[in-house]
Amino acid sequence: MTTTGKDTTVAIVGGGIAGLALGNFLLGKGIGCVVLEKHSREYVEQRQRAGALDAGGVRRLREWGLAEVVEGHSHGDSDAAMPLLIEGEKRQWRTGGDDDPDDVDGAYCPQQILVRNLIKVFLRDGGDLRFGAEDVSLHDLSTENPLVRYRDTAGSTKTVSCDFVAGSDGFHGVSRTAVPAGVLTSATHEFGYAWLTVMTDVPADPLAVLAVHSRGFAAQITRGPNASRLYLQCPLTDTVGQWPDDRVWSELEARFGSPVPQKGPITSKQVVPLRGVTFSPMSHGRLYLLGDAAHLISPVSAQGMSLALHDADVFARAVVHQISELDSSLLDSYSETCLDHTWQQQASAVWMTEAMHDAGDPSYEGEFRRQIARKNLETMLEPLPANRPSA
Ligand SMILES: Cc1cc2nc3c(=O)[nH]c(=O)nc-3n(C[C@H](O)[C@H](O)[C@H](O)COP(=O)(O)OP(=O)(O)OC[C@H]3O[C@@H](n4cnc5c(N)ncnc54)[C@H](O)[C@@H]3O)c2cc1C
């Protein structure tokens, strides 16, 4: 269903969550697309990142007929099994607050599993996915005939002519840089601290434990039956070298206020500054930016994958509308629609990040902010018995 003479309707740059979801959404509606992914299939299917998908993300996948890609990963109504520890004391999340209106559950689905499943379904259904696409460059975006050029695995230069380009190549991709200087603005918030994030071959039991402690925030979150990711708040200046394995485990135990049931091999460590970034507008000419190419959100909110799916959903609906109704109104409002949602999510991510971190170690934001954050945190928790003040 391409415009005459073009290779495809949508050239999708980047085969991550946003790009693969978009490819599947379009393919399901019979709309031509080509996904160009820089890395090999083996690489992207092993790349460990996020692990939690909220109910909105699961609902979007279901609506496009892709429930199978998160099958078996629903975390059900298990808030009780995801305790918050405040100075070592177990607290329960308040129930009934932000349940999905359609009663859809979120999922603990490691990102590489979701990527693997999206690739499998896309290829099974006849999708055109080209791995190892190097030196991707975008051209003629302000015309009706945009073009994407790349070098294939054999070293040959190829072009894909299309009606639209979806820039879904992540924060460090090339799509956003194809927009002429001065067109995009970026708004950034630095939280002033980092996370040491650690992958370990140890299951999380329960699936997610979060801890607010005067030594700093800590968490252990499942990444499948035999792995979990540990998080420790640390100063921005910390390096991985300052965190030998023994220190990671002992600090986790100190912040949890109890021994962790199982310790094991640590497979990777990284210090990640916590920040939020939004680029605006999210489109330029025939280029539409999706997911991390357009925004980064504090990982505390676990919204990175969900935002990517949101953008893919809005863009796919807009393309379908353009093709079936010959009406560009949804494409025209794509940026506005996605930015509205992005800022809504950024607002709750900032609120949540500050509540979880400022309530702990006062050396970052001071005692006043600590007390405010404790009160904010209490609004999300089941109250303590009447005669017990919060910690
Ligand atoms: C270490 C880490 C931990 C994270 N933890 C969490 C978490 O716990 N919860 C959460 O919700 N989010 C988390 N995130 C964020 C989440 O992973 C992202 O928000 C999500 O991956 C966004 O999806 P995306 O498709 O927009 O981008 P990506 O997943 O980054 O996909 C972009 C794709 O484009 C490809 N690409 C890049 N450049 C090019 C190019 N020039 N040409 C062609 N292809 C290209 C990349 O190889 C990649 O496959 C984490 C991120 C990182 C890095």
The ligand as an SDF file (V2000), in Angstrom:
LIG
                    3D

 53 58  0  0  0  0  0  0  0  0999 V2000
   20.9270    0.4740   31.0230 C   0  0  0  0  0  0  0  0  0  0  0  0
   19.4890    0.8680   30.8350 C   0  0  0  0  0  0  0  0  0  0  0  0
   18.5230    0.4810   31.7670 C   0  0  0  0  0  0  0  0  0  0  0  0
   17.1750    0.8410   31.6030 C   0  0  0  0  0  0  0  0  0  0  0  0
   16.2430    0.4430   32.5190 N   0  0  0  0  0  0  0  0  0  0  0  0
   14.9460    0.7640   32.3410 C   0  0  0  0  0  0  0  0  0  0  0  0
   13.9300    0.3020   33.2350 C   0  0  0  0  0  0  0  0  0  0  0  0
   14.2090   -0.3720   34.2130 O   0  0  0  0  0  0  0  0  0  0  0  0
   12.6120    0.6040   32.9530 N   0  0  0  0  0  0  0  0  0  0  0  0
   12.2570    1.3260   31.8400 C   0  0  0  0  0  0  0  0  0  0  0  0
   11.0580    1.5570   31.5990 O   0  0  0  0  0  0  0  0  0  0  0  0
   13.1790    1.7880   30.9950 N   0  0  0  0  0  0  0  0  0  0  0  0
   14.5030    1.5240   31.2090 C   0  0  0  0  0  0  0  0  0  0  0  0
   15.4090    1.9430   30.3240 N   0  0  0  0  0  0  0  0  0  0  0  0
   14.9250    2.7310   29.2110 C   0  0  0  0  0  0  0  0  0  0  0  0
   14.3520    1.8440   28.1130 C   0  0  0  0  0  0  0  0  0  0  0  0
   15.2610    0.8100   27.8460 O   0  0  0  0  0  0  0  0  0  0  0  0
   14.1210    2.7220   26.8860 C   0  0  0  0  0  0  0  0  0  0  0  0
   13.2550    3.7800   27.2510 O   0  0  0  0  0  0  0  0  0  0  0  0
   13.5240    1.9550   25.7090 C   0  0  0  0  0  0  0  0  0  0  0  0
   14.4840    1.0400   25.2490 O   0  0  0  0  0  0  0  0  0  0  0  0
   13.1590    2.9110   24.5740 C   0  0  0  0  0  0  0  0  0  0  0  0
   12.9110    2.1940   23.4030 O   0  0  0  0  0  0  0  0  0  0  0  0
   13.3220    2.7930   21.9980 P   0  0  0  0  0  0  0  0  0  0  0  0
   12.8520    1.8160   21.0010 O   0  0  0  0  0  0  0  0  0  0  0  0
   12.8760    4.1960   21.9110 O   0  0  0  0  0  0  0  0  0  0  0  0
   14.9150    2.8830   21.9940 O   0  0  0  0  0  0  0  0  0  0  0  0
   15.9850    1.7080   22.0130 P   0  0  0  0  0  0  0  0  0  0  0  0
   15.4950    0.5480   22.7900 O   0  0  0  0  0  0  0  0  0  0  0  0
   17.2670    2.3500   22.4230 O   0  0  0  0  0  0  0  0  0  0  0  0
   16.0740    1.2290   20.5010 O   0  0  0  0  0  0  0  0  0  0  0  0
   16.7420    1.9540   19.5190 C   0  0  0  0  0  0  0  0  0  0  0  0
   17.2520    1.0040   18.4720 C   0  0  0  0  0  0  0  0  0  0  0  0
   17.8570    1.7440   17.4300 O   0  0  0  0  0  0  0  0  0  0  0  0
   19.0890    1.1430   17.0790 C   0  0  0  0  0  0  0  0  0  0  0  0
   19.9430    2.1850   16.5110 N   0  0  0  0  0  0  0  0  0  0  0  0
   20.6390    3.1310   17.1820 C   0  0  0  0  0  0  0  0  0  0  0  0
   21.2750    3.9240   16.3280 N   0  0  0  0  0  0  0  0  0  0  0  0
   20.9590    3.4840   15.0860 C   0  0  0  0  0  0  0  0  0  0  0  0
   21.3090    3.9130   13.7830 C   0  0  0  0  0  0  0  0  0  0  0  0
   22.1360    4.9390   13.5760 N   0  0  0  0  0  0  0  0  0  0  0  0
   20.7970    3.2390   12.7270 N   0  0  0  0  0  0  0  0  0  0  0  0
   19.9570    2.1820   12.9160 C   0  0  0  0  0  0  0  0  0  0  0  0
   19.6130    1.7270   14.1360 N   0  0  0  0  0  0  0  0  0  0  0  0
   20.0910    2.3800   15.2030 C   0  0  0  0  0  0  0  0  0  0  0  0
   19.6030    0.5420   18.3730 C   0  0  0  0  0  0  0  0  0  0  0  0
   20.5370   -0.4960   18.1610 O   0  0  0  0  0  0  0  0  0  0  0  0
   18.3080    0.0480   18.9950 C   0  0  0  0  0  0  0  0  0  0  0  0
   18.0080   -1.2710   18.6260 O   0  0  0  0  0  0  0  0  0  0  0  0
   16.7800    1.6080   30.4670 C   0  0  0  0  0  0  0  0  0  0  0  0
   17.7500    1.9920   29.5220 C   0  0  0  0  0  0  0  0  0  0  0  0
   19.0850    1.6360   29.6960 C   0  0  0  0  0  0  0  0  0  0  0  0
   20.1060    2.0660   28.6530 C   0  0  0  0  0  0  0  0  0  0  0  0
  1  2  1  0
  2  3  1  0
  2 52  2  0
  3  4  2  0
  4  5  1  0
  4 50  1  0
  5  6  2  0
  6  7  1  0
  6 13  1  0
  7  8  2  0
  7  9  1  0
  9 10  1  0
 10 11  2  0
 10 12  1  0
 12 13  2  0
 13 14  1  0
 14 15  1  0
 14 50  1  0
 15 16  1  0
 16 17  1  0
 16 18  1  0
 18 19  1  0
 18 20  1  0
 20 21  1  0
 20 22  1  0
 22 23  1  0
 23 24  1  0
 24 25  2  0
 24 26  1  0
 24 27  1  0
 27 28  1  0
 28 29  2  0
 28 30  1  0
 28 31  1  0
 31 32  1  0
 32 33  1  0
 33 34  1  0
 33 48  1  0
 34 35  1  0
 35 36  1  0
 35 46  1  0
 36 37  1  0
 36 45  1  0
 37 38  2  0
 38 39  1  0
 39 40  1  0
 39 45  2  0
 40 41  1  0
 40 42  2  0
 42 43  1  0
 43 44  2  0
 44 45  1  0
 46 47  1  0
 46 48  1  0
 48 49  1  0
 50 51  2  0
 51 52  1  0
 52 53  1  0
M  END
$$$$
